[in-house]
Amino acid sequence: MIRVYRLHGGTARPDGLSWTTIDPRMLDDPRRRLGLPEANTAEFLTIGEMTDDTGVLRRLALPLDGNPGGAPELLIPSPATQVVVIEIRKMGIEGDADANGR
C-alpha cells in the first residue's frame, strides 16, 4: 500500500482524482507545488492508503491558475474503491486540526 494525500475544499471534493505521495504539510507552499485550481480552497487534508494502482497515472502536477505545479501527482481513476481513507484533517493557519476542530 502507498500513503496518499489530497487537499480539498470549496468545489474540490475529497474523492477527486488528483492525489500526491508527499504530505502537503511538509511543502513550503502546497498550493503552488501541487498546482491547485483557485476553486480548491484546500481547507481539508485527506490521508489514505492506495490499495490498488490499476489505471493510476503517475506524473508531476501540472501548472494551473498561476500555480507552477511540479510535485508528484497520482491520478487515481476510482479513489472510492482504490483508496482507504485513514483520516480527514481540517487545515488552518495556526497548524492543522482534525475534521472535528481538535
N, C-alpha and C positions, 0 to 999 in steps of 0.2 A: 504494500500500500504506500501511496505517496501523499504526504501532507500538502494540502492546498488551501489557498486563501482567496477571499473575494470581498472587495469593498463595494458597498451598495447603499442606496438611499435615493430619495427623490423618485424619479421614474425608473431607476435601475433596481431590478428585483433581486432577491437573494439567490434565486435559482437561474441566473443568467448564464450564458455560455463561457464568458471570459473569467479565468481564474489564474492564479500565479503560484509558483512554488516558493516565493520569497515572502516572508512575513512583512507586510507593508509597514508595520510599526518600526521596522529596522531601516526603512528608507528615509532619507532627509526630506524628500518631497514626493510622497507616493502618487499624488495626482498627476504630477508631471511624468514621473518614471513609468507609471502604468498607462499613460495616455488616456486618462479617463475623460469621458464627454462631460460637458457642462451640466447635463441633465442628471448626472450621477453625483449626489451630494456627499457620498462616502461617509454617511453617518454611522454605518454599521459595518462590522467585520465578521464574516462567516469563516470559521475554521473547520476544515473537514479532512477526510481521508478519501482519496480517489481509489476505488476498489476495482475498477475496470477501465482499462485505457483503450478499449475498442473505439476506433474512429477519432481519437483525440489528436488534434493538430498542435504541435509544439512550434512556437515562433517567439520572436521578440515583439513586445507590444508596439503597435503602430502609432504614429503621431495622430492626434485628434484634438480639435478645438484649442489649438495653440500649445498643447502638451506634447513634448517630443517622443514620449514612449521609450522603449529600449529595454525595459525589464522583461524577464522571462514570462511568457504567457502561454497558457493552455486553453485551447478552445475545446470544451467538453460538450459533445453533442446532446447528452441526456444527463445533466447533473442530478436530476431527481433519482435516477437509478444507478449512477456511476460514482456519486459522492455520498459518503455517510457524514452528516453534519455532527461535529463534536460540540461546537459552541458558537453562539452569536453574541458578539460584544458591541455595545454602543460606544462609538468613538467620540472623543471630546478634546478640547484644547488643553484641559488640565490632565491629560492622560486618557486612558480608556476605562470604561466600566462595562459590566455585563449588561445584557439586554434589560435587566430589571433595575438598572441605575446604580448598582453596587460597585 
